[in-house]
């Protein structure tokens, strides 16, 4: 093998002295001997830089400092000489054998024997019983009747024993507990009054019609409850009723029976031609249906015109009440609860206050509050109150509520 790589199509150019870097041509350097069989190669001489022109001393004195980009150095041309490649050894040391020493064995699939095919029709015929296709056996009627009678007897027995079981498990009052027993006489009397009021709507309409048309006090008294007590009040007021006495009640009047602490009363409500609405209260006294004059007319010991001026007798005032949030320095929110009171005809209004934690405040709270603060009754409720004059510095229409006489306009 020839180690010298010569390219015949590209002959090597002639060697000149200019390509030598100061070394003699063809002379070997001292102390450097070429290996046998290897041709020695001498590097070409360094080429001078081009593009820089020499200037005379005169020109250098006339030209000042000049800053400009100079010409780039010309890159040396590639040498036409080729490097010699000498192959030392062509043998390659392998770490693992090329061919695996483990012989390959072909995979052997196990032979599976075919499963015998079972005749489905034959299998079904073997599983069928001897009574297949035969009609089902009928259950005896005696068994049906006996089973029904047994179940009925068990139910009846359980119902009979249930009171005895409950009696043994019932809670019994201890020594510190009181056992309340209803009075049969009072219960029967209340039930009789309730039932009597339910069927007396037509009679109540007749009584109210006669009350509305009365012009003389003597004609009015037989229709009223506690006639001797209210006669003086009627004559002192100079009028038979708050509203005018013209016109009968409307045909669509509503009759309700209200249970007030176990004492029912009848309430006939509707509209009349001369006023927007009316409410007539009735009670049964000795099997006779009578009209309550105070509750029907909304009577008060002082009118709301007087109460607005901080005048009149406030011992018995019938009004419609609702919660309010109007407070002043005399009635502060920390000490009092505010209410707004409307007149029976809802044309006048005043302010009432109860001291927090007082009996009157608790009674009105049960009537106007159904739960939390946000669950208050917004519709004005009918109440009968006793008022007191306000403190010094309060407004004329501000009153203190000292007692709630009743949660309605009627007192039973």
VENTAQUI-V533296 format. One record per residue. N is the residue number from 1. RES is the residue in one small letter. PHI is phi in whole degrees, -180 to 180 (none if undefined). PSI is psi in degrees with one decimal (999 if undefined). OMEGA is omega in whole degrees, -180 to 180 (* if undefined). Layout:
N | RES | PHI | PSI | OMEGA
N | RES | PHI | PSI | OMEGA
This chain:
1 | x | none | 132.1 | -179
2 | x | -89 | 117.9 | -178
3 | x | -76 | -14.5 | -177
4 | x | -86 | 123.4 | -178
5 | x | -97 | 110.1 | -178
6 | x | -120 | 131.1 | -180
7 | x | -100 | 102.1 | -178
8 | x | -59 | -38.9 | -178
9 | x | -66 | -25.2 | -179
10 | x | -115 | 89.8 | -179
11 | x | -70 | 152.8 | 180
12 | x | -75 | 131.8 | 179
13 | x | -68 | 165.6 | -178
14 | x | -70 | 145.9 | -178
15 | x | -87 | 131.3 | 180
16 | x | -123 | 167.2 | -179
17 | x | -74 | -21.2 | -179
18 | x | -70 | -22.9 | -178
19 | x | -85 | 1.5 | -179
20 | x | -101 | 137.4 | -179
21 | x | -85 | 59.6 | 175
22 | x | 81 | -4.2 | 179
23 | x | -86 | 149.3 | 178
24 | x | -62 | 148.5 | -178
25 | x | -76 | 127.0 | 174
26 | x | 74 | 2.8 | 180
27 | x | -96 | 136.5 | 176
28 | x | -76 | 148.5 | 180
29 | x | -74 | 147.9 | -179
30 | x | -67 | 140.4 | 180
31 | x | 79 | -0.9 | -180
32 | x | -120 | 117.3 | 178
33 | x | -116 | 139.7 | -180
34 | x | -81 | 147.6 | 179
35 | x | -70 | 149.8 | -180
36 | x | -67 | 138.7 | 180
37 | x | 81 | 1.4 | -179
38 | x | -118 | 128.1 | -179
39 | x | -78 | 135.8 | 179
40 | x | -85 | 142.5 | -177
41 | x | -124 | 135.3 | -180
42 | x | -108 | 131.4 | -180
43 | x | -68 | 147.3 | -180
44 | x | -71 | 158.3 | 179
45 | x | -73 | 154.7 | -178
46 | x | -73 | 131.4 | -178
47 | x | -82 | 144.3 | 178
48 | x | -70 | 153.6 | 179
49 | x | -73 | 141.2 | -180
50 | x | -111 | 162.5 | 175
51 | x | 94 | -5.3 | 180
52 | x | -106 | 115.1 | -178
53 | x | -94 | 140.3 | 179
54 | x | -82 | 145.1 | -179
55 | x | -123 | 150.9 | -179
56 | x | -78 | 162.0 | 178
57 | x | -62 | -29.8 | -179
58 | x | -69 | -39.4 | 180
59 | x | -68 | -32.7 | -179
60 | x | -70 | -25.9 | 178
61 | x | -78 | -30.2 | -176
62 | x | -83 | -31.8 | -176
63 | x | -91 | 129.3 | 178
64 | x | -80 | -166.5 | -180
65 | x | -69 | 124.7 | -178
66 | x | -119 | 127.1 | 179
67 | x | -111 | 112.8 | 180
68 | x | -158 | 163.8 | 180
69 | x | -76 | 125.5 | 180
70 | x | -82 | 171.0 | 179
71 | x | -70 | 142.6 | 180
72 | x | -73 | 149.9 | 179
73 | x | -71 | 137.7 | 178
74 | x | -75 | 130.0 | -179
75 | x | -73 | 142.6 | -180
76 | x | -66 | 139.7 | 178
77 | x | -72 | 152.6 | 180
78 | x | -66 | 138.5 | 179
79 | x | -73 | 143.5 | 179
80 | x | -83 | -7.0 | -180
81 | x | -75 | 146.7 | 179
82 | x | -109 | 144.3 | 177
83 | x | -77 | 143.8 | 178
84 | x | -88 | 133.2 | 179
85 | x | -110 | 123.5 | 180
86 | x | -115 | 120.4 | -180
87 | x | -85 | 122.6 | -176
88 | x | -85 | -53.9 | -178
89 | x | -150 | 139.2 | -178
90 | x | -103 | 3.0 | -180
91 | x | -84 | 142.8 | -179
92 | x | -118 | 129.5 | 179
93 | x | -89 | 119.8 | -179
94 | x | -100 | 137.8 | -178
95 | x | -87 | -25.1 | -179
96 | x | -133 | 150.8 | -180
97 | x | -69 | 150.8 | 180
98 | x | -72 | -34.8 | -178
99 | x | -106 | 130.4 | 180
100 | x | -65 | 138.7 | -179
101 | x | -80 | -16.7 | -179
102 | x | -85 | 123.8 | -179
103 | x | -74 | 145.1 | 178
104 | x | -88 | 134.6 | -179
105 | x | -113 | 129.1 | 179
106 | x | -65 | 143.5 | -180
107 | x | -70 | 136.8 | -179
108 | x | -110 | 120.9 | 179
109 | x | -84 | 132.2 | 178
110 | x | -70 | 146.8 | -180
111 | x | -85 | 123.0 | 178
112 | x | -103 | 128.4 | 180
113 | x | -80 | 139.1 | 179
114 | x | -66 | 136.4 | 179
115 | x | -76 | 142.5 | 180
116 | x | -70 | 138.2 | 180
117 | x | -82 | 124.7 | -179
118 | x | -93 | 135.2 | 178
119 | x | -76 | 111.4 | -178
120 | x | -62 | -39.8 | -179
121 | x | -64 | -40.2 | 178
122 | x | -66 | -38.5 | 179
123 | x | -65 | -43.7 | 179
124 | x | -62 | -37.8 | 180
125 | x | -67 | -33.5 | 179
126 | x | -71 | -35.0 | -178
127 | x | -78 | -19.7 | -180
128 | x | -69 | 143.7 | 179
129 | x | -81 | 174.2 | -179
130 | x | -73 | -24.7 | -178
131 | x | -94 | 20.0 | 180
132 | x | -70 | 133.9 | -179
133 | x | 88 | -8.5 | 180
134 | x | -86 | 149.3 | 178
135 | x | -65 | 144.9 | -179
136 | x | -66 | 153.0 | -180
137 | x | -73 | 138.6 | 179
138 | x | -82 | 135.6 | 178
139 | x | -77 | 140.1 | -177
140 | x | -68 | 141.7 | 179
141 | x | -66 | -28.1 | 178
142 | x | -65 | -40.2 | 179
143 | x | -65 | -39.9 | 180
144 | x | -63 | -48.3 | -180
145 | x | -65 | -39.5 | 180
146 | x | -65 | -41.7 | 179
147 | x | -65 | -44.0 | 179
148 | x | -62 | -42.3 | 179
149 | x | -67 | -36.3 | 178
150 | x | -65 | -43.2 | 179
151 | x | -64 | -42.7 | 179
152 | x | -63 | -38.8 | 179
153 | x | -65 | -38.3 | 178
154 | x | -65 | -39.7 | 179
155 | x | -65 | -44.6 | -180
156 | x | -64 | -40.9 | 179
157 | x | -64 | -38.8 | 178
158 | x | -65 | -39.9 | 178
159 | x | -67 | -34.1 | 179
160 | x | -70 | -39.8 | -178
161 | x | -80 | -14.3 | -177
162 | x | -61 | -44.3 | 178
163 | x | -60 | -38.1 | 179
164 | x | -67 | -37.2 | 178
165 | x | -68 | -43.5 | 180
166 | x | -67 | -34.1 | -179
167 | x | -66 | -37.4 | 180
168 | x | -73 | -27.6 | -180
169 | x | -95 | -2.6 | -177
170 | x | -70 | 145.3 | 179
171 | x | -75 | 134.0 | -179
172 | x | -113 | 140.1 | -179
173 | x | -66 | 138.5 | 178
174 | x | -84 | -167.2 | -179
175 | x | -70 | -31.7 | -178
176 | x | -90 | -0.4 | -179
177 | x | -105 | 149.3 | 179
178 | x | -103 | 142.1 | 179
179 | x | -107 | 117.8 | -177
180 | x | -94 | 137.8 | 179
181 | x | -127 | 130.2 | 179
182 | x | -74 | 140.4 | 178
183 | x | -80 | 117.7 | -177
184 | x | -65 | -30.3 | -179
185 | x | -68 | -44.8 | 180
186 | x | -67 | -36.5 | 180
187 | x | -66 | -45.0 | -180
188 | x | -66 | -36.5 | 179
189 | x | -67 | -43.2 | 178
190 | x | -65 | -39.7 | 179
191 | x | -66 | -38.6 | 179
192 | x | -65 | -41.7 | 178
193 | x | -65 | -41.3 | 178
194 | x | -61 | -47.6 | -179
195 | x | -65 | -36.3 | 179
196 | x | -67 | -37.9 | -180
197 | x | -70 | -31.3 | -178
198 | x | -63 | -31.6 | -174
199 | x | -103 | 14.8 | -175
200 | x | -116 | 33.7 | 179
201 | x | -68 | -46.6 | -180
202 | x | -62 | -39.8 | 178
203 | x | -66 | -37.4 | 177
204 | x | -65 | -38.1 | 178
205 | x | -65 | -38.5 | 178
206 | x | -66 | -42.1 | 179
207 | x | -64 | -43.2 | -180
208 | x | -68 | -36.0 | 177
209 | x | -64 | -42.0 | 177
210 | x | -67 | -35.6 | 178
211 | x | -66 | -38.5 | -178
212 | x | -73 | -26.6 | -177
213 | x | -96 | -3.9 | -177
214 | x | -68 | 138.7 | 178
215 | x | -117 | -14.5 | -178
216 | x | -123 | 143.1 | -179
217 | x | -64 | -35.8 | -179
218 | x | -64 | -31.1 | 177
219 | x | -75 | -19.6 | -177
220 | x | -89 | -30.7 | -173
221 | x | -62 | -39.8 | 180
222 | x | -61 | -17.7 | -178
223 | x | -91 | -8.7 | -169
224 | x | -104 | 153.5 | 173
225 | x | -84 | 139.6 | -177
226 | x | 53 | 56.7 | -173
227 | x | -62 | -39.4 | -178
228 | x | -66 | -34.3 | -179
229 | x | -73 | -41.4 | -175
230 | x | -86 | -13.5 | -180
231 | x | -60 | -43.8 | 180
232 | x | -63 | -38.8 | 179
233 | x | -69 | -37.7 | 180
234 | x | -67 | -43.4 | -179
235 | x | -70 | -33.2 | 179
236 | x | -72 | -33.5 | -180
237 | x | -74 | -25.6 | 179
238 | x | 79 | 3.9 | 177
239 | x | -140 | 149.8 | -178
240 | x | -80 | -30.1 | -179
241 | x | -150 | 162.0 | 178
242 | x | -67 | -46.8 | 178
243 | x | -86 | 165.9 | 178
244 | x | -69 | 162.6 | -174
245 | x | -99 | 17.4 | -178
246 | x | -96 | 133.7 | 173
247 | x | 93 | 132.8 | 177
248 | x | -79 | 170.1 | 177
249 | x | -68 | 157.9 | -179
250 | x | -70 | 160.5 | -177
251 | x | -73 | -20.2 | -179
252 | x | -98 | 33.2 | 177
253 | x | -67 | 146.8 | -177
254 | x | -107 | 134.3 | -180
255 | x | -114 | 120.1 | 179
256 | x | -126 | 146.5 | 174
257 | x | -111 | 119.5 | -174
258 | x | -111 | 132.3 | 177
259 | x | -94 | 113.4 | -178
260 | x | -115 | 95.4 | -180
261 | x | 56 | 44.6 | 179
262 | x | 79 | 4.1 | 178
263 | x | -121 | 98.6 | -176
264 | x | -76 | 153.1 | 173
265 | x | -143 | 157.8 | -180
266 | x | -98 | 142.3 | -179
267 | x | -130 | 115.7 | 178
268 | x | -105 | 116.1 | -177
269 | x | -126 | 149.2 | -180
270 | x | 175 | -157.7 | 180
271 | x | -125 | 155.7 | 177
272 | x | -128 | 160.8 | -179
273 | x | -62 | -29.7 | -174
274 | x | -97 | -7.0 | -180
275 | x | -148 | 154.9 | -175
276 | x | -65 | -39.2 | -177
277 | x | -157 | 165.0 | 177
278 | x | -148 | 158.4 | 176
279 | x | -141 | 114.5 | -179
280 | x | -109 | 129.3 | -178
281 | x | -102 | 135.6 | -179
282 | x | -132 | 146.9 | 174
283 | x | -137 | 161.2 | 178
284 | x | -103 | 123.7 | 177
285 | x | -127 | 109.6 | -179
286 | x | 56 | 52.4 | 178
287 | x | 63 | 15.0 | -180
288 | x | -118 | 134.6 | -178
289 | x | -87 | 119.0 | -176
290 | x | -124 | 154.0 | -179
291 | x | -98 | 135.0 | 177
292 | x | -87 | 111.6 | -174
293 | x | -70 | -41.7 | -178
294 | x | -63 | -47.7 | -178
295 | x | -70 | -37.5 | -177
296 | x | -70 | -40.6 | -179
297 | x | -90 | -5.6 | -178
298 | x | 66 | 43.2 | -174
299 | x | -66 | 142.9 | 175
300 | x | -142 | 150.0 | 179
301 | x | -68 | -12.9 | 175
302 | x | -144 | 143.7 | 177
303 | x | -81 | 162.9 | 180
304 | x | -72 | -22.9 | 172
305 | x | -64 | -39.8 | 177
306 | x | -71 | -38.7 | -179
307 | x | -67 | -31.4 | 177
308 | x | -65 | -26.9 | 179
309 | x | -99 | 11.6 | -179
310 | x | 61 | 43.6 | -179
311 | x | -130 | 172.5 | 176
312 | x | 90 | 175.3 | -179
313 | x | -96 | 113.2 | -176
314 | x | -95 | 24.5 | -175
315 | x | -73 | -27.0 | -179
316 | x | -145 | 100.6 | -177
317 | x | -123 | 125.6 | 175
318 | x | -101 | 126.0 | -175
319 | x | -152 | 172.4 | 171
320 | x | -107 | 131.1 | -171
321 | x | -123 | 147.1 | 177
322 | x | -150 | 153.5 | 179
323 | x | -66 | 148.1 | -179
324 | x | -141 | 172.4 | 179
325 | x | -132 | 34.2 | 179
326 | x | -96 | 117.4 | -178
327 | x | -132 | 151.9 | 176
328 | x | -132 | -176.9 | 180
329 | x | -67 | -32.6 | 178
330 | x | -72 | -37.1 | 179
331 | x | -120 | 90.3 | -178
332 | x | -83 | 157.7 | -179
333 | x | -70 | -26.3 | -180
334 | x | -69 | -28.5 | -175
335 | x | -110 | -20.9 | -173
336 | x | -131 | 158.4 | 172
337 | x | -111 | 131.7 | -174
338 | x | -94 | 143.2 | 177
339 | x | -137 | 153.8 | 174
340 | x | -113 | 127.6 | -177
341 | x | -109 | 128.9 | 177
342 | x | -109 | 147.6 | 177
343 | x | -69 | 163.5 | 180
344 | x | -57 | -34.3 | 177
345 | x | -89 | 2.4 | 176
346 | x | 60 | 32.2 | 177
347 | x | -104 | -23.4 | -180
348 | x | -119 | 156.7 | -180
349 | x | -148 | 147.5 | 175
350 | x | -138 | 177.0 | -179
351 | x | -116 | 135.9 | 178
352 | x | -124 | 151.2 | -176
353 | x | -138 | 139.8 | 173
354 | x | -120 | 141.6 | 177
355 | x | -72 | 135.6 | -176
356 | x | -63 | 132.8 | -178
357 | x | 86 | -2.3 | -180
358 | x | -77 | 166.2 | 180
359 | x | -64 | -40.6 | 179
360 | x | -64 | -38.1 | 180
361 | x | -67 | -38.2 | 178
362 | x | -68 | -40.0 | 180
363 | x | -66 | -44.2 | 178
364 | x | -70 | -29.9 | 177
365 | x | -64 | -38.9 | 177
366 | x | -66 | -30.2 | -178
367 | x | -82 | -35.3 | -172
368 | x | -105 | -15.8 | -180
369 | x | -115 | 121.1 | 180
370 | x | -95 | -6.5 | -178
371 | x | -174 | -120.0 | 180
372 | x | -77 | -170.8 | -178
373 | x | -67 | -32.5 | -179
374 | x | -84 | -1.3 | -179
375 | x | -113 | 51.1 | -179
376 | x | -94 | 153.8 | 178
377 | x | -76 | 123.0 | -179
378 | x | -94 | -17.5 | 178
379 | x | -84 | 131.2 | 179
380 | x | -60 | 135.2 | -178
381 | x | -106 | 145.7 | 180
382 | x | -79 | 131.0 | 179
383 | x | -144 | 158.6 | 173
384 | x | -117 | 119.7 | -170
385 | x | -123 | 159.5 | 167
386 | x | -115 | 124.5 | -175
387 | x | -108 | 159.7 | 173
388 | x | -128 | 154.6 | 179
389 | x | -66 | 151.6 | -178
390 | x | -74 | 174.0 | -179
391 | x | -79 | 173.3 | 177
392 | x | -66 | 133.3 | -177
393 | x | 92 | -3.8 | 178
394 | x | -83 | 163.5 | 179
395 | x | -75 | 158.4 | -179
396 | x | -61 | -32.1 | -178
397 | x | -94 | 17.9 | 176
398 | x | -105 | 123.4 | -177
399 | x | -127 | 153.7 | 175
400 | x | -100 | 129.6 | 179
401 | x | -86 | 113.9 | -178
402 | x | -93 | -26.7 | -177
403 | x | -162 | 142.7 | 171
404 | x | -98 | 108.0 | -177
405 | x | -70 | -38.3 | -179
406 | x | -160 | 152.6 | 179
407 | x | -87 | 15.9 | 176
408 | x | -149 | -179.0 | 178
409 | x | -86 | -13.7 | -180
410 | x | -102 | 139.8 | 178
411 | x | -114 | 118.5 | -177
412 | x | -102 | 999 | *
